Amino acid sequence: MNDIPDRDPVMAQADLDPENWDELRHLGHRMLDDMLDHLRDLRSQPVWQPLPPETRAGFHAPLPVSGADPAAVYERFRDTILPYSTGNTHPRFMGWVHGGGTPLGMLAEMLAGGLNANLGGRDHAPIEAERQVIAWAAQAFGLPESAGGLLVTGSSMANFIAVLLARQAALGPESRKSGVGAARLTAYASQTVHRCVPDAMDMAGLGSDALRRIPVGTDHRMDISALRAAIASDRAAGATPFLVVGTAGSVDVGAFDDLAATADIAETEGLWFHVDGAFGALAALSPALAPHVAGMERARSIAFDFHKWAQAPYDAGCILVRNQADQIATFATNAAYLTAATRGLAANAPWPADLGPDLSRGFRALKIWFALQVFGAARLGAVAENSCAVARHLAARIAAEPALELLAPVPLNIVCFRYRAEESEADQLNAEIVADIQEAGLAAPSTTRIGGRLAIRAAFVNHRSRPEDADALVAAVLEAGRALVRKAG
């Protein structure tokens, strides 16, 4: 006689663990092997390919009511998702500033997923791992021991947090309840600042017009004299300057503002000095590139992304703050259900929920914790150096090709150029060249505008990119350009 009662059907359905752990283990091993093979064999695959209409239509199927076999769903992934991703893992992905990820990072994400830790608070080891990552980053950037920080989705969120920190510092604690009132706060950044900074001003309730866009020189760096003049003009008009943003690696050409001079102005004028170093802040890891970020160590906050030059899988942004007390003053809130204790699971204050806007947070730190220990800061710095070397190689190839022209200096890892044509036709021609190359799966550059002219933009961020990948881009641009000219003629 069986003394074990029959399982309640509803309870059985609510249990989402597998009925057969060995079957799931086998499928998991297959998934892991397939993804490692995929990463190993990237060079033999297209960089990117368009999603076929019939495949896209499959993503509009109605909500499943009954479950399906996991192996069958995995086959759908292999057929409909894996071949049609962004392509930024590929060594010839040069569009936008995307890191390439690493197999180690993929494995760390698997471990983090198994833990399913919520890093909003409480006393557990994942929070200590994130604190260690923040401390390592602060050390690398020359910030003092008082520094704090937080891992966030990306530099857009990190820059938003920085604006909130600066607003709180300017208006005081009462502003968290009463708002900005009649205060006319003004901020300053280069004309080419990333769009997330004016967006942050908007979301902070200050208005994007309160961000003064300072002209840049021929070197694409913020004009320091113009910055001083703008601050003086706003003070004379009754406004309250409160924040200046220095860019470490502009999104269009990779230019670096003079951070030391910007820090001097911030100190003299009593402004919060923030650095948007989305990818460029990590130049600090390379002795050869570190001079570009001289002065960054004086910042009150720094935004950057581990998922760019440090190659962590998405997403892995970071905000560093010179004094963690500023974070606590800006974000900590009393709530009975989030009360910290001196012992037990509710200990270990201050919690990350006291340092930023998120209460529910994933274990982003684990992949970075692994990478910094396995690769070390010097090797990640070498990744940055290599991407700059590949960019210089591409610039030299362009200079040697009569059919191509550089449109901007190449201070770091971004090359802006185009196929020569009549001025009235050049923008359209180069846009079509980029689309043709992308759709052929040969390379994936992007476009931008330099001096009003459309440019082909190659941003080298992926640790897998080599000089031969720049050569492949040049060959693809020349072939596509000639084909389009012949077709038009």
Secondary structure, 3 states (H helix, E strand, C coil): CCCCCCCCHHHHHHCCCCCCHHHHHHHHHHHHHHHHHHHHCHHHCCCCCCCCHHHHHHCCCCCCCCCCCHHHHHHHHHHHCHHHCCCCCCCCECCCCCCCCCHHHHHHHHHHHHHCCCCCCCCCHHHHHHHHHHHHHHHHCCCCCCCEEEEECCHHHHHHHHHHHHHHHHHCCCHHHHCCCCCCEEEEEECCCCCHHHHHHHHCCCCHHHEEEECECCCCCECHHHHHHHHHHHHHCCCEEEEEEEEECCCCCCCECCHHHHHHHHHHHCCEEEEECCCHHHHHHCCCCHHHHCCHHHCCEEEEECCCCCCCCCCCEEEEECCHHHHHHHHCCCCHHHCCCCCCCCCCCCCHHHCCCCCCCCCCHHHHHHHHHHCHHHHHHHHHHHHHHHHHHHHHHHHCCCCEEECCCCCCCEEEEEECCCHHHHHHHHHHHHHHHHHCCCCECEEEEECCEEEEEEECCCCCCCHHHHHHHHHHHHHHHHHHHHHHC
